[in-house]
Amino acid sequence: MSRQPHLLQSLRLRDATLLVIGCIVGVGIFRTASPIASYVQSPALILLLWVIGGGVSLCGALCYAELAAMFPASGGDYVYLTKVYGRFAGFLFGWTKLFVERTGTIAILGFVFAEYFSRIVPATAPMVRLVAAGAILLLTAVNVAGIRWGTYVQNVFTVLKVAALGSLVVVGVRAFSAGSTVAIDWSLPPMDMPLLQSMGVAFVFVLWTFGGWTEAGYVAEEVKQPTRNVPRAIIGGVVFLTGLYLFVNWSYLLFVPMAELPDTPLVASRVMQSAFGSAGAAFIASMIACSAFGALNGYILTGGRILYALAKDHPLFGRLGTVHPAYHTPAKALWMNAAIAIALIFTKTFEQIMTYSTVVISVFFVMAVFSVITLRRTAPRLPRPYRAWGSPVTPILFCLVMIGFILDVCIKQPGEAAFGFLFLAVGLPLYALSEHERPRRGTR
């Protein structure tokens, strides 16, 4: 009997690390300085928020590294949640992540890429949507053609976006050395409750900009020596970007006065224009387009693996849990994600879906990280090629911060949060239907 097509173990540590970096660096770092400054007007506190954001993300990354080393299979969170909490929890996560949050992310990144691309090649509003859909189709085809093709695209565009962020840091260093920066008050303001609440809101933007460090876990089955390389990729990517993000925001503060920063949404463009004129602004716009394109590729690549893992376990999506016999990629899953994302672009619903689903996905993140503590108690003899440093302090710290974030969203945006859980509830009858199919068809 011929062997069934399977995923190929072809990604190296460098590839996995660049995937993590490429998915974290989307467009947030180029735009979040303005909304953060609208809540916190202290340069010192702004930089402190980025340090704390990197630290909290690292706490989560350490825990995901332990889980990825224990369960080195495609699917990431879906696999961990299914192993610890059962098929029901895994199905609800997969439903929400794929058909709501992940496809919404792909749609948003495609649209952002098209918007910045239209600044280079002018296009009408309908054309922007067509360009976004075209980018999604192109990158889906590339990733269907083979994991190496998707990885080549990812590596090239990750290097470009890191170079763009590096150029912002270099410009800041030059200005600082020449003494040609704006006057900055580095003193700390009195810490009172209103300021702490404002910092909490600003911290949401910081955490959002760090999002993406889970991505290497989704392709663990295709990484060489996954129990060793996946944890290194996750932790290395977070540590590297924490330092880079800190210096990029330092550069922003050197060029844009604190009073003007809240009203400067295109802060990266402002910095480069101050340094090099219109050519600098055009350069950074093209680099932001490249950054969005690279992140789009990364989320398409990993999103297909989540749906593939879900489909292998649940008959409702069973047709999508197959590997292409020639390309060794989850081709059907990749095309399904592309179809949903493009539908969101043309129905103009992707921003609403992202808002509604963020709080729900955060609940699953808390469950996954807390499972590190649970597994150490319930399965102490289970092999752990990597053990999260600082446990149980690091997982508890991450969970507390994320619970605070969830409560903050539920209090300040109760309608959006409720709608997100309504989306989650749609998965309940779907799970029942899938389980009804299971006795007759069996799982793959």
C-alpha positions as CSV (number, residue, x, y, z in Angstrom):
1,M,0.0,0.0,0.0
2,S,1.4,3.4,-1.0
3,R,2.3,5.8,1.8
4,Q,-0.1,8.8,2.4
5,P,1.2,12.3,1.5
6,H,2.7,14.0,4.5
7,L,4.1,17.3,5.5
8,L,7.9,17.7,5.0
9,Q,10.3,18.4,7.8
10,S,12.3,21.1,6.0
11,L,12.4,24.3,8.1
12,R,15.6,25.2,9.9
13,L,16.0,27.3,13.1
14,R,16.7,30.4,11.0
15,D,13.5,29.8,9.0
16,A,11.3,29.3,12.2
17,T,12.8,32.4,13.9
18,L,12.3,34.6,10.8
19,L,8.7,33.3,10.7
20,V,8.1,34.4,14.3
21,I,9.8,37.8,13.7
22,G,7.9,38.3,10.4
23,C,4.5,37.6,11.9
24,I,5.1,39.8,14.9
25,V,6.3,42.7,12.8
26,G,3.2,43.7,10.8
27,V,2.2,47.3,10.6
28,G,1.6,47.9,14.3
29,I,5.1,49.2,15.2
30,F,4.9,51.8,12.4
31,R,1.5,53.2,13.8
32,T,0.9,52.5,17.5
33,A,3.2,55.3,18.8
34,S,0.4,57.8,18.2
35,P,-2.5,56.0,20.1
36,I,-0.1,55.1,22.9
37,A,0.9,58.7,23.3
38,S,-2.7,59.8,23.4
39,Y,-3.0,57.9,26.7
40,V,0.5,58.3,28.1
41,Q,2.3,61.6,27.7
42,S,5.6,60.6,29.4
43,P,8.4,59.4,27.2
44,A,9.9,57.4,30.1
45,L,6.7,55.6,30.7
46,I,6.1,54.9,27.0
47,L,9.5,53.2,26.8
48,L,8.7,51.4,30.1
49,L,5.5,50.1,28.6
50,W,7.5,48.5,25.7
51,V,9.8,46.9,28.1
52,I,6.9,45.5,30.1
53,G,5.2,44.4,26.9
54,G,8.2,42.5,25.9
55,G,8.5,40.9,29.3
56,V,4.9,39.8,29.4
57,S,5.2,38.4,25.8
58,L,8.3,36.6,26.9
59,C,6.5,35.0,29.8
60,G,3.9,33.6,27.3
61,A,6.6,32.6,24.8
62,L,8.5,30.6,27.5
63,C,5.3,28.6,28.2
64,Y,4.5,28.1,24.5
65,A,8.0,26.9,24.0
66,E,7.5,24.2,26.6
67,L,4.2,23.1,25.0
68,A,5.7,23.2,21.5
69,A,8.6,21.0,22.6
70,M,6.2,18.5,24.3
71,F,3.7,18.4,21.3
72,P,5.7,19.1,18.1
73,A,2.8,18.7,15.7
74,S,1.2,21.2,13.3
75,G,-1.6,23.2,14.8
76,G,0.1,25.0,17.8
77,D,-2.6,26.1,20.3
78,Y,-5.2,23.8,18.8
79,V,-3.0,20.8,19.6
80,Y,-2.2,22.0,23.1
81,L,-5.8,22.8,24.0
82,T,-7.0,19.5,22.6
83,K,-4.4,17.5,24.5
84,V,-5.1,19.2,27.9
85,Y,-8.8,20.2,27.7
86,G,-10.2,17.8,25.2
87,R,-11.7,17.7,21.7
88,F,-14.5,20.3,22.6
89,A,-12.1,23.0,23.6
90,G,-9.8,22.3,20.6
91,F,-12.8,22.5,18.2
92,L,-14.0,25.8,19.7
93,F,-10.6,27.3,19.5
94,G,-10.1,26.1,15.9
95,W,-13.5,27.4,14.8
96,T,-12.9,30.9,16.4
97,K,-9.3,31.2,15.3
98,L,-9.7,30.1,11.8
99,F,-13.1,31.1,10.6
100,V,-13.2,34.4,12.6
101,E,-9.9,35.8,13.9
102,R,-7.2,34.3,11.6
103,T,-9.1,35.0,8.3
104,G,-9.9,38.5,9.6
105,T,-6.2,39.1,10.2
106,I,-5.4,37.9,6.7
107,A,-8.0,40.2,5.3
108,I,-6.7,43.2,7.3
109,L,-3.1,42.6,6.3
110,G,-4.1,42.2,2.7
111,F,-6.1,45.5,2.8
112,V,-3.3,47.4,4.6
113,F,-0.8,46.1,2.0
114,A,-3.1,47.3,-0.8
115,E,-3.5,50.7,0.8
116,Y,0.2,51.4,1.1
117,F,0.8,49.9,-2.4
118,S,-1.7,52.4,-3.7
119,R,0.5,55.2,-2.5
120,I,3.2,53.9,-4.8
121,V,0.9,53.0,-7.6
122,P,-2.2,55.2,-7.3
123,A,-5.4,53.2,-7.3
124,T,-9.2,53.8,-6.7
125,A,-11.0,52.4,-3.7
126,P,-12.4,49.4,-5.6
127,M,-9.0,48.7,-7.0
128,V,-7.5,48.6,-3.5
129,R,-9.8,45.7,-2.6
130,L,-8.9,43.9,-5.8
131,V,-5.2,44.3,-5.0
132,A,-5.8,43.0,-1.5
133,A,-7.6,40.0,-2.9
134,G,-4.9,39.5,-5.5
135,A,-2.1,39.5,-2.9
136,I,-4.0,36.9,-0.8
137,L,-4.5,34.7,-3.9
138,L,-0.8,35.1,-5.0
139,L,0.6,34.2,-1.6
140,T,-1.8,31.3,-1.1
141,A,-0.6,29.9,-4.4
142,V,3.0,30.3,-3.4
143,N,2.4,28.5,-0.1
144,V,0.4,25.7,-1.8
145,A,3.4,25.2,-4.1
146,G,5.6,24.1,-1.2
147,I,6.7,25.1,2.3
148,R,10.1,26.1,0.9
149,W,8.5,28.7,-1.5
150,G,6.5,30.2,1.3
151,T,9.6,30.2,3.5
152,Y,11.7,32.0,0.8
153,V,9.1,34.8,0.6
154,Q,8.9,35.0,4.4
155,N,12.6,35.2,4.9
156,V,13.1,37.9,2.2
157,F,10.3,40.1,3.4
158,T,11.3,39.7,7.1
159,V,14.8,40.8,6.3
160,L,13.3,43.9,4.5
161,K,11.1,44.9,7.4
162,V,13.9,44.4,10.0
163,A,16.0,46.6,7.7
164,A,13.3,49.2,7.7
165,L,13.1,49.2,11.5
166,G,16.9,49.3,11.7
167,S,16.9,52.4,9.4
168,L,14.7,54.2,11.9
169,V,17.1,53.3,14.7
170,V,20.1,54.4,12.7
171,V,18.4,57.8,12.0
172,G,17.7,58.2,15.7
173,V,21.3,57.4,16.6
174,R,22.6,59.9,14.1
175,A,20.3,62.6,15.4
176,F,21.2,61.9,19.0
177,S,24.9,62.0,18.2
178,A,24.5,65.3,16.4
179,G,22.4,66.8,19.2
180,S,19.6,67.6,16.7
181,T,16.7,66.0,18.5
182,V,13.6,67.6,20.1
183,A,13.7,68.5,23.8
184,I,12.6,65.5,25.8
185,D,11.6,65.5,29.5
186,W,12.6,62.0,30.8
187,S,11.3,62.6,34.3
188,L,8.6,60.4,35.7
189,P,5.2,61.9,36.4
190,P,3.4,61.2,39.8
191,M,1.8,57.8,39.6
192,D,-1.9,58.0,40.4
193,M,-4.9,55.9,39.6
194,P,-6.0,57.8,36.5
195,L,-2.4,57.5,35.0
196,L,-2.3,53.8,35.8
197,Q,-5.7,53.3,34.1
198,S,-4.4,55.2,31.0
199,M,-1.3,53.1,31.0
200,G,-3.5,50.0,31.0
201,V,-5.3,51.2,27.9
202,A,-2.1,52.1,26.2
203,F,-0.7,48.7,27.1
204,V,-3.3,47.1,24.9
205,F,-1.7,48.6,21.8
206,V,1.7,47.4,23.0
207,L,0.5,43.8,23.5
208,W,-1.2,43.9,20.1
209,T,2.1,45.0,18.4
210,F,3.9,42.0,20.0
211,G,1.2,39.6,18.8
212,G,2.4,36.7,16.6
213,W,5.0,35.0,18.7
214,T,2.9,31.8,18.7
215,E,3.3,31.2,15.0
216,A,6.3,28.8,15.0
217,G,4.2,26.3,16.9
218,Y,1.8,26.0,14.0
219,V,4.5,24.6,11.7
220,A,6.3,22.5,14.4
221,E,5.8,19.3,12.4
222,E,7.7,20.8,9.5
223,V,10.7,22.1,11.5
224,K,13.9,20.1,11.8
225,Q,14.6,19.0,15.4
226,P,11.4,20.7,16.5
227,T,11.8,20.0,20.2
228,R,15.0,22.0,20.1
229,N,14.4,24.6,17.3
230,V,10.8,25.7,17.9
231,P,11.4,26.9,21.5
232,R,14.5,28.7,20.4
233,A,12.6,30.4,17.5
234,I,9.8,31.5,19.7
235,I,12.0,32.9,22.6
236,G,14.7,34.3,20.3
237,G,12.1,36.1,18.1
238,V,10.5,37.8,21.2
239,V,13.8,38.8,22.8
240,F,15.2,40.3,19.5
241,L,12.1,42.3,18.8
242,T,11.8,43.6,22.4
243,G,15.1,45.3,22.0
244,L,14.4,46.5,18.4
245,Y,10.9,47.9,19.3
246,L,12.4,49.7,22.3
247,F,15.0,51.5,20.1
248,V,12.5,52.3,17.3
249,N,10.2,54.0,19.8
250,W,13.2,55.9,21.3
251,S,13.8,57.2,17.7
252,Y,10.2,58.3,17.4
253,L,10.5,60.3,20.6
254,L,13.7,61.9,19.4
255,F,12.0,63.4,16.3
256,V,8.4,64.1,17.3
257,P,7.6,66.4,20.2
258,M,5.5,64.7,22.9
259,A,2.7,67.2,22.4
260,E,2.4,66.4,18.6
261,L,2.9,62.6,18.8
262,P,-0.8,61.8,19.6
263,D,-1.8,63.6,16.3
264,T,0.9,61.9,14.2
265,P,-0.4,58.5,13.1
266,L,2.2,58.1,10.4
267,V,5.1,58.6,12.9
268,A,7.6,56.4,11.0
269,S,7.0,58.5,7.8
270,R,7.4,61.7,9.9
271,V,10.8,60.5,11.2
272,M,12.1,59.6,7.8
273,Q,10.8,62.7,6.2
274,S,12.5,64.8,8.8
275,A,15.8,63.0,8.1
276,F,15.7,62.6,4.3
277,G,12.8,64.6,3.0
278,S,10.1,63.2,0.7
279,A,12.4,60.4,-0.5
280,G,12.6,59.2,3.1
281,A,8.8,59.2,3.5
282,A,8.4,57.3,0.2
283,F,11.0,54.8,1.4
284,I,9.3,54.0,4.6
285,A,5.9,53.8,2.9
286,S,7.3,51.1,0.6
287,M,8.8,49.3,3.5
288,I,5.5,49.3,5.4
289,A,3.9,47.8,2.3
290,C,6.6,45.1,2.3
291,S,6.1,44.5,6.1
292,A,2.4,44.0,5.6
293,F,3.0,41.7,2.6
294,G,5.5,39.6,4.6
295,A,3.2,39.3,7.6
296,L,0.4,38.4,5.3
297,N,2.5,35.5,3.9
298,G,3.3,34.3,7.4
299,Y,-0.3,34.2,8.6
300,I,-1.4,32.5,5.4
301,L,1.4,29.9,5.8
302,T,0.6,29.1,9.5
303,G,-3.2,29.5,9.2
304,G,-3.4,26.6,6.7
305,R,-1.7,24.3,9.3
306,I,-4.3,25.2,12.0
307,L,-7.2,24.3,9.7
308,Y,-5.3,21.1,8.6
309,A,-4.9,20.0,12.2
310,L,-8.5,20.8,13.0
311,A,-9.8,18.9,10.0
312,K,-7.7,15.8,10.8
313,D,-9.6,15.4,14.1
314,H,-13.1,16.6,13.2
315,P,-15.2,15.0,10.4
316,L,-17.1,18.2,9.7
317,F,-14.0,19.7,8.1
318,G,-12.4,16.3,7.1
319,R,-11.9,17.1,3.5
320,L,-9.6,19.9,4.4
321,G,-7.3,17.7,6.5
322,T,-5.3,16.3,3.5
323,V,-1.8,17.0,2.1
324,H,-1.2,17.6,-1.5
325,P,0.5,14.5,-3.0
326,A,3.0,16.6,-5.0
327,Y,3.6,19.7,-3.0
328,H,3.3,18.2,0.5
329,T,1.3,21.2,1.8
330,P,-2.3,21.4,3.2
331,A,-3.5,22.9,-0.1
332,K,-7.3,22.6,0.5
333,A,-7.0,24.3,3.9
334,L,-4.9,27.1,2.5
335,W,-7.4,27.8,-0.3
336,M,-10.3,27.7,2.2
337,N,-8.7,30.3,4.4
338,A,-8.0,32.5,1.3
339,A,-11.7,32.2,0.2
340,I,-13.0,33.3,3.6
341,A,-10.5,36.2,3.9
342,I,-11.4,37.5,0.4
343,A,-15.1,37.3,1.2
344,L,-14.4,39.4,4.3
345,I,-12.6,42.0,2.2
346,F,-15.5,42.5,-0.3
347,T,-18.2,42.4,2.4
348,K,-16.2,45.0,4.5
349,T,-16.6,43.0,7.7
350,F,-13.0,42.2,8.6
351,E,-12.4,45.1,11.1
352,Q,-15.6,44.2,13.0
353,I,-14.7,40.5,13.1
354,M,-11.2,41.3,14.4
355,T,-12.6,43.5,17.2
356,Y,-15.2,41.0,18.2
357,S,-12.9,38.0,18.3
358,T,-9.9,39.4,20.0
359,V,-11.2,39.0,23.5
360,V,-12.3,35.4,22.8
361,I,-8.9,34.3,21.4
362,S,-7.3,35.9,24.5
363,V,-9.3,33.5,26.7
364,F,-7.8,30.5,24.8
365,F,-4.3,32.0,25.2
366,V,-4.8,32.1,28.9
367,M,-6.0,28.5,28.9
368,A,-3.0,27.3,26.8
369,V,-0.4,29.1,29.0
370,F,-2.1,27.8,32.2
371,S,-1.9,24.3,30.9
372,V,1.8,24.4,31.6
373,I,1.0,24.5,35.3
374,T,-1.8,21.9,34.9
375,L,0.4,19.4,33.0
376,R,3.2,19.6,35.5
377,R,0.8,18.5,38.2
378,T,-1.2,16.0,36.2
379,A,1.5,14.6,33.9
380,P,4.8,15.1,35.7
381,R,6.5,12.3,33.9
382,L,5.6,13.5,30.4
383,P,8.8,14.2,28.5
384,R,9.7,17.9,28.5
385,P,12.6,18.6,26.1
386,Y,12.3,22.3,27.2
387,R,11.0,23.5,30.5
388,A,9.7,27.1,30.8
389,W,12.0,29.2,32.9
390,G,10.4,30.7,36.1
391,S,7.4,28.5,36.2
392,P,4.9,28.8,37.8
393,V,5.6,32.6,38.2
394,T,5.9,33.3,34.4
395,P,2.7,31.5,33.4
396,I,0.8,33.1,36.3
397,L,2.1,36.5,35.4
398,F,1.1,36.2,31.8
399,C,-2.4,34.8,32.7
400,L,-3.0,37.7,35.2
401,V,-2.1,40.3,32.6
402,M,-4.2,38.7,29.9
403,I,-7.2,38.4,32.3
404,G,-6.9,42.1,33.1
405,F,-6.9,42.8,29.4
406,I,-10.0,40.6,28.8
407,L,-11.9,42.3,31.7
408,D,-10.8,45.8,30.4
409,V,-12.3,45.0,27.0
410,C,-15.5,43.5,28.5
411,I,-16.0,46.6,30.6
412,K,-15.1,49.3,28.0
413,Q,-16.6,47.5,25.0
414,P,-19.3,45.2,26.3
415,G,-21.1,45.0,23.0
416,E,-18.1,44.0,21.0
417,A,-17.1,41.4,23.7
418,A,-20.6,39.9,23.8
419,F,-20.7,39.6,20.0
420,G,-17.3,37.8,20.1
421,F,-18.7,35.2,22.5
422,L,-21.7,34.9,20.3
423,F,-19.4,34.0,17.4
424,L,-17.9,31.4,19.7
425,A,-21.3,30.0,20.5
426,V,-21.9,29.4,16.8
427,G,-19.3,26.7,17.2
428,L,-21.5,24.7,19.6
429,P,-24.0,23.3,17.1
430,L,-21.1,22.8,14.6
431,Y,-19.3,20.7,17.2
432,A,-22.4,18.6,17.8
433,L,-22.8,18.1,14.1
434,S,-19.2,17.0,13.7
435,E,-19.5,14.6,16.6
436,H,-22.7,13.2,15.1
437,E,-20.7,12.4,11.9
438,R,-17.9,10.8,13.9
439,P,-19.4,7.4,14.7
440,R,-20.4,6.9,11.1
441,R,-17.3,8.2,9.3
442,G,-14.6,8.1,12.0
443,T,-11.8,10.5,12.4
444,R,-8.8,10.6,10.1
